[in-house]
Amino acid sequence: MTGGEKFSIMITIQRRYNRKRYKDADDDWSLDTIYSDGMEGGEQREKDYAEHMKTKDDGVYEYKITVE
């Protein structure tokens, strides 16, 4: 990147098996997704994606979202 440009935020998503459905599953979180969008309008797309993942419920995994 050249001078003056701003870095976008980065979203890291981890997942583990849902405790309500899989009572004997381990507690280890594993990396699911890293998302960063440096293009025009990318910051809003990043926020939209993070919000989508916060409300995602597939019944199999629980998700932990970190926005940096």
N, CA, C and O atoms as a printed pandas DataFrame, in Angstrom:
     atom_number atom_name residue_name chain_id  residue_number  x_coord  y_coord  z_coord
0              1         N          MET        A               1    0.837   -1.173    0.000
1              2        CA          MET        A               1    0.000    0.000    0.000
2              3         C          MET        A               1    0.883    1.238    0.000
3              4         O          MET        A               1    1.979    1.235    0.562
4              5         N          THR        A               2    0.410    2.257   -0.616
5              6        CA          THR        A               2    1.156    3.505   -0.634
6              7         C          THR        A               2    0.687    4.392    0.505
7              8         O          THR        A               2   -0.326    4.101    1.142
8              9         N          GLY        A               3    1.408    5.463    0.764
9             10        CA          GLY        A               3    1.102    6.347    1.886
10            11         C          GLY        A               3   -0.313    6.883    1.868
11            12         O          GLY        A               3   -0.875    7.143    0.803
12            13         N          GLY        A               4   -0.887    7.048    3.044
13            14        CA          GLY        A               4   -2.196    7.653    3.189
14            15         C          GLY        A               4   -3.375    6.706    3.103
15            16         O          GLY        A               4   -4.487    7.084    3.470
16            17         N          GLU        A               5   -3.168    5.497    2.634
17            18        CA          GLU        A               5   -4.288    4.565    2.533
18            19         C          GLU        A               5   -4.556    3.913    3.884
19            20         O          GLU        A               5   -3.639    3.704    4.678
20            21         N          LYS        A               6   -5.796    3.601    4.127
21            22        CA          LYS        A               6   -6.215    3.045    5.402
22            23         C          LYS        A               6   -6.408    1.533    5.272
23            24         O          LYS        A               6   -6.990    1.050    4.301
24            25         N          PHE        A               7   -5.915    0.804    6.253
25            26        CA          PHE        A               7   -6.142   -0.641    6.279
26            27         C          PHE        A               7   -7.574   -0.906    6.709
27            28         O          PHE        A               7   -8.144   -0.157    7.502
28            29         N          SER        A               8   -8.139   -1.961    6.189
29            30        CA          SER        A               8   -9.493   -2.341    6.584
30            31         C          SER        A               8   -9.435   -3.122    7.892
31            32         O          SER        A               8   -8.362   -3.494    8.366
32            33         N          ILE        A               9  -10.595   -3.358    8.455
33            34        CA          ILE        A               9  -10.653   -4.181    9.656
34            35         C          ILE        A               9  -10.515   -5.648    9.258
35            36         O          ILE        A               9  -10.652   -5.999    8.086
36            37         N          MET        A              10  -10.246   -6.487   10.228
37            38        CA          MET        A              10  -10.118   -7.912    9.943
38            39         C          MET        A              10  -11.049   -8.670   10.880
39            40         O          MET        A              10  -11.128   -8.372   12.071
40            41         N          ILE        A              11  -11.739   -9.635   10.336
41            42        CA          ILE        A              11  -12.672  -10.453   11.102
42            43         C          ILE        A              11  -12.122  -11.873   11.158
43            44         O          ILE        A              11  -11.791  -12.465   10.131
44            45         N          THR        A              12  -12.032  -12.405   12.364
45            46        CA          THR        A              12  -11.597  -13.782   12.561
46            47         C          THR        A              12  -12.762  -14.556   13.170
47            48         O          THR        A              12  -13.354  -14.122   14.158
48            49         N          ILE        A              13  -13.083  -15.686   12.586
49            50        CA          ILE        A              13  -14.196  -16.496   13.066
50            51         C          ILE        A              13  -13.667  -17.871   13.450
51            52         O          ILE        A              13  -12.981  -18.534   12.673
52            53         N          GLN        A              14  -14.005  -18.281   14.670
53            54        CA          GLN        A              14  -13.650  -19.609   15.149
54            55         C          GLN        A              14  -14.943  -20.368   15.418
55            56         O          GLN        A              14  -15.994  -19.763   15.633
56            57         N          ARG        A              15  -14.863  -21.683   15.406
57            58        CA          ARG        A              15  -16.059  -22.479   15.667
58            59         C          ARG        A              15  -15.714  -23.698   16.506
59            60         O          ARG        A              15  -14.568  -24.146   16.554
60            61         N          ARG        A              16  -16.733  -24.216   17.161
61            62        CA          ARG        A              16  -16.648  -25.482   17.894
62            63         C          ARG        A              16  -18.032  -26.105   17.868
63            64         O          ARG        A              16  -19.022  -25.429   17.587
64            65         N          TYR        A              17  -18.095  -27.387   18.161
65            66        CA          TYR        A              17  -19.390  -28.064   18.160
66            67         C          TYR        A              17  -20.311  -27.453   19.214
67            68         O          TYR        A              17  -19.876  -27.098   20.310
68            69         N          ASN        A              18  -21.563  -27.339   18.868
69            70        CA          ASN        A              18  -22.580  -26.763   19.734
70            71         C          ASN        A              18  -22.746  -27.613   20.987
71            72         O          ASN        A              18  -23.003  -28.813   20.896
72            73         N          ARG        A              19  -22.600  -26.996   22.155
73            74        CA          ARG        A              19  -22.689  -27.709   23.437
74            75         C          ARG        A              19  -24.089  -28.265   23.704
75            76         O          ARG        A              19  -24.221  -29.294   24.366
76            77         N          LYS        A              20  -25.128  -27.608   23.205
77            78        CA          LYS        A              20  -26.495  -28.087   23.447
78            79         C          LYS        A              20  -26.769  -29.386   22.697
79            80         O          LYS        A              20  -27.520  -30.238   23.170
80            81         N          ARG        A              21  -26.158  -29.529   21.530
81            82        CA          ARG        A              21  -26.410  -30.707   20.702
82            83         C          ARG        A              21  -25.387  -31.821   20.930
83            84         O          ARG        A              21  -25.732  -33.002   20.905
84            85         N          TYR        A              22  -24.130  -31.439   21.151
85            86        CA          TYR        A              22  -23.043  -32.418   21.309
86            87         C          TYR        A              22  -22.440  -32.267   22.700
87            88         O          TYR        A              22  -21.432  -31.581   22.868
88            89         N          LYS        A              23  -23.035  -32.888   23.677
89            90        CA          LYS        A              23  -22.612  -32.722   25.070
90            91         C          LYS        A              23  -21.227  -33.297   25.343
91            92         O          LYS        A              23  -20.555  -32.844   26.270
92            93         N          ASP        A              24  -20.784  -34.272   24.571
93            94        CA          ASP        A              24  -19.476  -34.889   24.803
94            95         C          ASP        A              24  -18.373  -34.304   23.920
95            96         O          ASP        A              24  -17.256  -34.821   23.916
96            97         N          ALA        A              25  -18.663  -33.238   23.174
97            98        CA          ALA        A              25  -17.660  -32.628   22.290
98            99         C          ALA        A              25  -16.600  -31.903   23.115
99           100         O          ALA        A              25  -16.873  -31.446   24.225
100          101         N          ASP        A              26  -15.394  -31.800   22.566
101          102        CA          ASP        A              26  -14.335  -31.085   23.281
102          103         C          ASP        A              26  -14.588  -29.574   23.214
103          104         O          ASP        A              26  -15.427  -29.106   22.444
104          105         N          ASP        A              27  -13.852  -28.829   24.026
105          106        CA          ASP        A              27  -14.041  -27.379   24.112
106          107         C          ASP        A              27  -13.094  -26.596   23.221
107          108         O          ASP        A              27  -13.006  -25.375   23.355
108          109         N          ASP        A              28  -12.388  -27.248   22.323
109          110        CA          ASP        A              28  -11.406  -26.558   21.493
110          111         C          ASP        A              28  -12.072  -25.767   20.374
111          112         O          ASP        A              28  -12.913  -26.289   19.642
112          113         N          TRP        A              29  -11.679  -24.493   20.253
113          114        CA          TRP        A              29  -12.121  -23.659   19.133
114          115         C          TRP        A              29  -11.170  -23.904   17.971
115          116         O          TRP        A              29   -9.968  -24.052   18.192
116          117         N          SER        A              30  -11.666  -23.950   16.755
117          118        CA          SER        A              30  -10.809  -24.094   15.577
118          119         C          SER        A              30  -11.103  -22.947   14.614
119          120         O          SER        A              30  -12.214  -22.419   14.572
120          121         N          LEU        A              31  -10.095  -22.577   13.851
121          122        CA          LEU        A              31  -10.230  -21.480   12.900
122          123         C          LEU        A              31  -11.206  -21.865   11.800
123          124         O          LEU        A              31  -11.106  -22.945   11.218
124          125         N          ASP        A              32  -12.142  -20.983   11.523
125          126        CA          ASP        A              32  -13.113  -21.201   10.457
126          127         C          ASP        A              32  -12.844  -20.249    9.299
127          128         O          ASP        A              32  -12.738  -20.692    8.155
128          129         N          THR        A              33  -12.729  -18.942    9.573
129          130        CA          THR        A              33  -12.614  -17.947    8.513
130          131         C          THR        A              33  -11.819  -16.741    8.991
131          132         O          THR        A              33  -11.922  -16.336   10.149
132          133         N          ILE        A              34  -11.024  -16.171    8.087
133          134        CA          ILE        A              34  -10.447  -14.838    8.274
134          135         C          ILE        A              34  -10.918  -14.020    7.093
135          136         O          ILE        A              34  -10.741  -14.424    5.944
136          137         N          TYR        A              35  -11.520  -12.866    7.368
137          138        CA          TYR        A              35  -12.083  -12.047    6.294
138          139         C          TYR        A              35  -11.608  -10.615    6.440
139          140         O          TYR        A              35  -11.710  -10.025    7.515
140          141         N          SER        A              36  -11.090  -10.057    5.356
141          142        CA          SER        A              36  -10.674   -8.664    5.296
142          143         C          SER        A              36  -10.914   -8.179    3.879
143          144         O          SER        A              36  -10.607   -8.884    2.918
144          145         N          ASP        A              37  -11.461   -6.981    3.745
145          146        CA          ASP        A              37  -11.828   -6.453    2.433
146          147         C          ASP        A              37  -11.290   -5.035    2.314
147          148         O          ASP        A              37  -11.840   -4.114    2.918
148          149         N          GLY        A              38  -10.233   -4.848    1.552
149          150        CA          GLY        A              38   -9.600   -3.543    1.413
150          151         C          GLY        A              38  -10.126   -2.712    0.259
151          152         O          GLY        A              38   -9.630   -1.612    0.016
152          153         N          MET        A              39  -11.114   -3.211   -0.450
153          154        CA          MET        A              39  -11.644   -2.472   -1.598
154          155         C          MET        A              39  -12.662   -1.427   -1.138
155          156         O          MET        A              39  -13.083   -1.421    0.019
156          157         N          GLU        A              40  -13.048   -0.552   -2.055
157          158        CA          GLU        A              40  -14.021    0.486   -1.748
158          159         C          GLU        A              40  -15.313   -0.149   -1.241
159          160         O          GLU        A              40  -15.838   -1.077   -1.856
160          161         N          GLY        A              41  -15.817    0.351   -0.131
161          162        CA          GLY        A              41  -17.022   -0.209    0.475
162          163         C          GLY        A              41  -16.765   -1.455    1.302
163          164         O          GLY        A              41  -17.700   -2.045    1.843
164          165         N          GLY        A              42  -15.517   -1.856    1.406
165          166        CA          GLY        A              42  -15.175   -3.096    2.099
166          167         C          GLY        A              42  -15.464   -3.080    3.580
167          168         O          GLY        A              42  -15.838   -4.104    4.151
168          169         N          GLU        A              43  -15.295   -1.925    4.214
169          170        CA          GLU        A              43  -15.526   -1.862    5.656
170          171         C          GLU        A              43  -16.984   -2.202    5.981
171          172         O          GLU        A              43  -17.257   -2.892    6.964
172          173         N          GLN        A              44  -17.910   -1.722    5.166
173          174        CA          GLN        A              44  -19.326   -2.045    5.395
174          175         C          GLN        A              44  -19.589   -3.533    5.140
175          176         O          GLN        A              44  -20.350   -4.158    5.879
176          177         N          ARG        A              45  -18.972   -4.102    4.104
177          178        CA          ARG        A              45  -19.145   -5.536    3.840
178          179         C          ARG        A              45  -18.606   -6.367    5.001
179          180         O          ARG        A              45  -19.196   -7.380    5.376
180          181         N          GLU        A              46  -17.479   -5.929    5.567
181          182        CA          GLU        A              46  -16.909   -6.638    6.711
182          183         C          GLU        A              46  -17.874   -6.608    7.895
183          184         O          GLU        A              46  -18.097   -7.627    8.549
184          185         N          LYS        A              47  -18.439   -5.441    8.162
185          186        CA          LYS        A              47  -19.389   -5.319    9.272
186          187         C          LYS        A              47  -20.631   -6.167    9.025
187          188         O          LYS        A              47  -21.137   -6.812    9.944
188          189         N          ASP        A              48  -21.122   -6.171    7.793
189          190        CA          ASP        A              48  -22.295   -6.982    7.446
190          191         C          ASP        A              48  -22.003   -8.472    7.633
191          192         O          ASP        A              48  -22.845   -9.215    8.138
192          193         N          TYR        A              49  -20.809   -8.903    7.224
193          194        CA          TYR        A              49  -20.431  -10.314    7.355
194          195         C          TYR        A              49  -20.331  -10.710    8.829
195          196         O          TYR        A              49  -20.802  -11.775    9.226
196          197         N          ALA        A              50  -19.712   -9.843    9.634
197          198        CA          ALA        A              50  -19.595  -10.135   11.064
198          199         C          ALA        A              50  -20.979  -10.237   11.701
199          200         O          ALA        A              50  -21.221  -11.129   12.515
200          201         N          GLU        A              51  -21.885   -9.335   11.338
201          202        CA          GLU        A              51  -23.244   -9.372   11.883
202          203         C          GLU        A              51  -23.970  -10.652   11.452
203          204         O          GLU        A              51  -24.688  -11.260   12.245
204          205         N          HIS        A              52  -23.779  -11.048   10.207
205          206        CA          HIS        A              52  -24.382  -12.296    9.718
206          207         C          HIS        A              52  -23.889  -13.497   10.529
207          208         O          HIS        A              52  -24.680  -14.361   10.909
208          209         N          MET        A              53  -22.591  -13.547   10.790
209          210        CA          MET        A              53  -22.037  -14.688   11.519
210          211         C          MET        A              53  -22.476  -14.689   12.983
211          212         O          MET        A              53  -22.592  -15.753   13.590
212          213         N          LYS        A              54  -22.720  -13.509   13.555
213          214        CA          LYS        A              54  -23.179  -13.444   14.945
214          215         C          LYS        A              54  -24.563  -14.062   15.092
215          216         O          LYS        A              54  -24.896  -14.589   16.154
216          217         N          THR        A              55  -25.363  -14.003   14.048
217          218        CA          THR        A              55  -26.729  -14.521   14.117
218          219         C          THR        A              55  -26.878  -15.884   13.445
219          220         O          THR        A              55  -27.974  -16.445   13.426
220          221         N          LYS        A              56  -25.786  -16.425   12.893
221          222        CA          LYS        A              56  -25.850  -17.713   12.202
222          223         C          LYS        A              56  -26.102  -18.835   13.207
223          224         O          LYS        A              56  -25.449  -18.908   14.247
224          225         N          ASP        A              57  -27.035  -19.689   12.891
225          226        CA          ASP        A              57  -27.336  -20.835   13.740
226          227         C          ASP        A              57  -27.626  -22.031   12.843
227          228         O          ASP        A              57  -28.750  -22.217   12.377
228          229         N          ASP        A              58  -26.598  -22.837   12.608
229          230        CA          ASP        A              58  -26.790  -24.019   11.768
230          231         C          ASP        A              58  -27.079  -25.261   12.610
231          232         O          ASP        A              58  -27.286  -26.347   12.068
232          233         N          GLY        A              59  -27.094  -25.102   13.940
233          234        CA          GLY        A              59  -27.403  -26.213   14.825
234          235         C          GLY        A              59  -26.242  -27.144   15.096
235          236         O          GLY        A              59  -26.327  -27.993   15.984
236          237         N          VAL        A              60  -25.164  -27.004   14.353
237          238        CA          VAL        A              60  -24.013  -27.887   14.523
238          239         C          VAL        A              60  -22.887  -27.181   15.270
239          240         O          VAL        A              60  -22.299  -27.754   16.187
240          241         N          TYR        A              61  -22.582  -25.949   14.890
241          242        CA          TYR        A              61  -21.463  -25.214   15.469
242          243         C          TYR        A              61  -21.928  -23.963   16.201
243          244         O          TYR        A              61  -22.980  -23.400   15.895
244          245         N          GLU        A              62  -21.119  -23.535   17.183
245          246        CA          GLU        A              62  -21.247  -22.199   17.735
246          247         C          GLU        A              62  -20.036  -21.426   17.231
247          248         O          GLU        A              62  -18.969  -22.001   17.014
248          249         N          TYR        A              63  -20.203  -20.130   17.046
249          250        CA          TYR        A              63  -19.166  -19.311   16.435
250          251         C          TYR        A              63  -18.709  -18.218   17.380
251          252         O          TYR        A              63  -19.509  -17.650   18.124
252          253         N          LYS        A              64  -17.405  -17.925   17.346
253          254        CA          LYS        A              64  -16.827  -16.823   18.103
254          255         C          LYS        A              64  -16.232  -15.859   17.087
255          256         O          LYS        A              64  -15.357  -16.238   16.308
256          257         N          ILE        A              65  -16.703  -14.608   17.091
257          258        CA          ILE        A              65  -16.295  -13.613   16.105
258          259         C          ILE        A              65  -15.431  -12.564   16.785
259          260         O          ILE        A              65  -15.812  -12.010   17.816
260          261         N          THR        A              66  -14.257  -12.290   16.202
261          262        CA          THR        A              66  -13.360  -11.253   16.687
262          263         C          THR        A              66  -13.182  -10.232   15.580
263          264         O          THR        A              66  -12.808  -10.586   14.462
264          265         N          VAL        A              67  -13.450   -8.952   15.885
265          266        CA          VAL        A              67  -13.282   -7.878   14.912
266          267         C          VAL        A              67  -12.113   -7.029   15.372
267          268         O          VAL        A              67  -12.122   -6.495   16.481
268          269         N          GLU        A              68  -11.103   -6.904   14.515
269          270        CA          GLU        A              68   -9.901   -6.127   14.852
270          271         C          GLU        A              68   -9.777   -4.953   13.921
271          272         O          GLU        A              68   -8.833   -4.171   14.035
